[in-house]
């Protein structure tokens, strides 16, 4: 199991644990009109925090490259200094 897969699994588990913890804490809070709004806000905060942490965990080769990055990779690929990683689309396609 690679580090990236492990990080994704742990982030999803932390997301589920965070949602459960927020809901339990809010159920124990005083019942007022604001409890539902606070719970929804915290749920979305946990969700978006997990989402952006997952986006940060994705390696640059798996992201959609910018034009500058694509030109640089094409240049270094021709020159011979840049080598695609083992999980790049070209390497996976050629297997």
C-alpha positions as protocol buffer text, in pm:
chain_id: "A"
residue {
  index: 1
  type: UNK
  ca { x: 0 y: 0 z: 0 }
}
residue {
  index: 2
  type: UNK
  ca { x: 150 y: 327 z: -106 }
}
residue {
  index: 3
  type: UNK
  ca { x: 166 y: 631 z: 116 }
}
residue {
  index: 4
  type: UNK
  ca { x: -87 y: 812 z: -104 }
}
residue {
  index: 5
  type: UNK
  ca { x: -348 y: 535 z: -70 }
}
residue {
  index: 6
  type: UNK
  ca { x: -290 y: 517 z: 306 }
}
residue {
  index: 7
  type: UNK
  ca { x: -330 y: 894 z: 336 }
}
residue {
  index: 8
  type: UNK
  ca { x: -658 y: 889 z: 142 }
}
residue {
  index: 9
  type: UNK
  ca { x: -799 y: 609 z: 358 }
}
residue {
  index: 10
  type: UNK
  ca { x: -697 y: 785 z: 679 }
}
residue {
  index: 11
  type: UNK
  ca { x: -843 y: 1116 z: 560 }
}
residue {
  index: 12
  type: UNK
  ca { x: -1179 y: 952 z: 483 }
}
residue {
  index: 13
  type: UNK
  ca { x: -1181 y: 781 z: 824 }
}
residue {
  index: 14
  type: UNK
  ca { x: -1100 y: 1110 z: 997 }
}
residue {
  index: 15
  type: UNK
  ca { x: -1381 y: 1276 z: 800 }
}
residue {
  index: 16
  type: UNK
  ca { x: -1633 y: 1014 z: 917 }
}
residue {
  index: 17
  type: UNK
  ca { x: -1507 y: 1038 z: 1276 }
}
residue {
  index: 18
  type: UNK
  ca { x: -1528 y: 1418 z: 1263 }
}
residue {
  index: 19
  type: UNK
  ca { x: -1886 y: 1416 z: 1138 }
}
residue {
  index: 20
  type: UNK
  ca { x: -1990 y: 1165 z: 1406 }
}
residue {
  index: 21
  type: UNK
  ca { x: -1815 y: 1363 z: 1680 }
}
residue {
  index: 22
  type: UNK
  ca { x: -1971 y: 1691 z: 1570 }
}
residue {
  index: 23
  type: UNK
  ca { x: -2318 y: 1537 z: 1561 }
}
residue {
  index: 24
  type: UNK
  ca { x: -2277 y: 1377 z: 1906 }
}
residue {
  index: 25
  type: UNK
  ca { x: -2150 y: 1702 z: 2056 }
}
residue {
  index: 26
  type: UNK
  ca { x: -2435 y: 1899 z: 1905 }
}
residue {
  index: 27
  type: UNK
  ca { x: -2696 y: 1648 z: 2026 }
}
residue {
  index: 28
  type: UNK
  ca { x: -2559 y: 1689 z: 2379 }
}
residue {
  index: 29
  type: UNK
  ca { x: -2579 y: 2067 z: 2348 }
}
residue {
  index: 30
  type: UNK
  ca { x: -2880 y: 2264 z: 2456 }
}
residue {
  index: 31
  type: UNK
  ca { x: -3171 y: 2233 z: 2217 }
}
residue {
  index: 32
  type: UNK
  ca { x: -3219 y: 2567 z: 2054 }
}
residue {
  index: 33
  type: UNK
  ca { x: -3289 y: 2694 z: 1707 }
}
residue {
  index: 34
  type: UNK
  ca { x: -2919 y: 2751 z: 1644 }
}
residue {
  index: 35
  type: UNK
  ca { x: -2810 y: 2392 z: 1710 }
}
residue {
  index: 36
  type: UNK
  ca { x: -2912 y: 2267 z: 1364 }
}
residue {
  index: 37
  type: UNK
  ca { x: -2736 y: 2559 z: 1194 }
}
residue {
  index: 38
  type: UNK
  ca { x: -2418 y: 2509 z: 1400 }
}
residue {
  index: 39
  type: UNK
  ca { x: -2418 y: 2136 z: 1330 }
}
residue {
  index: 40
  type: UNK
  ca { x: -2464 y: 2189 z: 957 }
}
residue {
  index: 41
  type: UNK
  ca { x: -2188 y: 2452 z: 951 }
}
residue {
  index: 42
  type: UNK
  ca { x: -1945 y: 2226 z: 1135 }
}
residue {
  index: 43
  type: UNK
  ca { x: -2032 y: 1930 z: 911 }
}
residue {
  index: 44
  type: UNK
  ca { x: -1952 y: 2137 z: 604 }
}
residue {
  index: 45
  type: UNK
  ca { x: -1631 y: 2264 z: 765 }
}
residue {
  index: 46
  type: UNK
  ca { x: -1517 y: 1906 z: 830 }
}
residue {
  index: 47
  type: UNK
  ca { x: -1616 y: 1801 z: 479 }
}
residue {
  index: 48
  type: UNK
  ca { x: -1438 y: 2084 z: 300 }
}
residue {
  index: 49
  type: UNK
  ca { x: -1133 y: 2052 z: 523 }
}
residue {
  index: 50
  type: UNK
  ca { x: -1107 y: 1685 z: 429 }
}
residue {
  index: 51
  type: UNK
  ca { x: -1174 y: 1760 z: 62 }
}
residue {
  index: 52
  type: UNK
  ca { x: -899 y: 2019 z: 37 }
}
residue {
  index: 53
  type: UNK
  ca { x: -655 y: 1802 z: 229 }
}
residue {
  index: 54
  type: UNK
  ca { x: -722 y: 1525 z: -22 }
}
residue {
  index: 55
  type: UNK
  ca { x: -665 y: 1768 z: -308 }
}
residue {
  index: 56
  type: UNK
  ca { x: -332 y: 1857 z: -152 }
}
residue {
  index: 57
  type: UNK
  ca { x: -239 y: 1490 z: -127 }
}
residue {
  index: 58
  type: UNK
  ca { x: -282 y: 1424 z: -499 }
}
residue {
  index: 59
  type: UNK
  ca { x: 57 y: 1424 z: -669 }
}
residue {
  index: 60
  type: UNK
  ca { x: 125 y: 1679 z: -944 }
}
residue {
  index: 61
  type: UNK
  ca { x: 138 y: 1405 z: -1209 }
}
residue {
  index: 62
  type: UNK
  ca { x: -222 y: 1309 z: -1132 }
}
residue {
  index: 63
  type: UNK
  ca { x: -353 y: 1664 z: -1144 }
}
residue {
  index: 64
  type: UNK
  ca { x: -454 y: 1818 z: -1472 }
}
residue {
  index: 65
  type: UNK
  ca { x: -133 y: 1993 z: -1578 }
}
residue {
  index: 66
  type: UNK
  ca { x: -120 y: 2360 z: -1664 }
}
residue {
  index: 67
  type: UNK
  ca { x: 1 y: 2460 z: -2008 }
}
residue {
  index: 68
  type: UNK
  ca { x: 332 y: 2571 z: -1861 }
}
residue {
  index: 69
  type: UNK
  ca { x: 376 y: 2239 z: -1682 }
}
residue {
  index: 70
  type: UNK
  ca { x: 280 y: 2040 z: -1990 }
}
residue {
  index: 71
  type: UNK
  ca { x: 529 y: 2234 z: -2204 }
}
residue {
  index: 72
  type: UNK
  ca { x: 803 y: 2186 z: -1945 }
}
residue {
  index: 73
  type: UNK
  ca { x: 736 y: 1813 z: -1921 }
}
residue {
  index: 74
  type: UNK
  ca { x: 731 y: 1779 z: -2299 }
}
residue {
  index: 75
  type: UNK
  ca { x: 1061 y: 1969 z: -2322 }
}
residue {
  index: 76
  type: UNK
  ca { x: 1239 y: 1771 z: -2051 }
}
residue {
  index: 77
  type: UNK
  ca { x: 1096 y: 1450 z: -2196 }
}
residue {
  index: 78
  type: UNK
  ca { x: 1256 y: 1527 z: -2532 }
}
residue {
  index: 79
  type: UNK
  ca { x: 1583 y: 1638 z: -2375 }
}
residue {
  index: 80
  type: UNK
  ca { x: 1596 y: 1332 z: -2156 }
}
residue {
  index: 81
  type: UNK
  ca { x: 1614 y: 1475 z: -1805 }
}
residue {
  index: 82
  type: UNK
  ca { x: 1250 y: 1421 z: -1714 }
}
residue {
  index: 83
  type: UNK
  ca { x: 1123 y: 1067 z: -1669 }
}
residue {
  index: 84
  type: UNK
  ca { x: 758 y: 984 z: -1604 }
}
residue {
  index: 85
  type: UNK
  ca { x: 682 y: 810 z: -1278 }
}
residue {
  index: 86
  type: UNK
  ca { x: 563 y: 448 z: -1256 }
}
residue {
  index: 87
  type: UNK
  ca { x: 200 y: 560 z: -1215 }
}
residue {
  index: 88
  type: UNK
  ca { x: 192 y: 815 z: -1494 }
}
residue {
  index: 89
  type: UNK
  ca { x: -77 y: 760 z: -1761 }
}
residue {
  index: 90
  type: UNK
  ca { x: 179 y: 665 z: -2027 }
}
residue {
  index: 91
  type: UNK
  ca { x: 338 y: 400 z: -1809 }
}
residue {
  index: 92
  type: UNK
  ca { x: 1 y: 255 z: -1709 }
}
residue {
  index: 93
  type: UNK
  ca { x: -117 y: 254 z: -2072 }
}
residue {
  index: 94
  type: UNK
  ca { x: 193 y: 69 z: -2192 }
}
residue {
  index: 95
  type: UNK
  ca { x: 158 y: -219 z: -1942 }
}
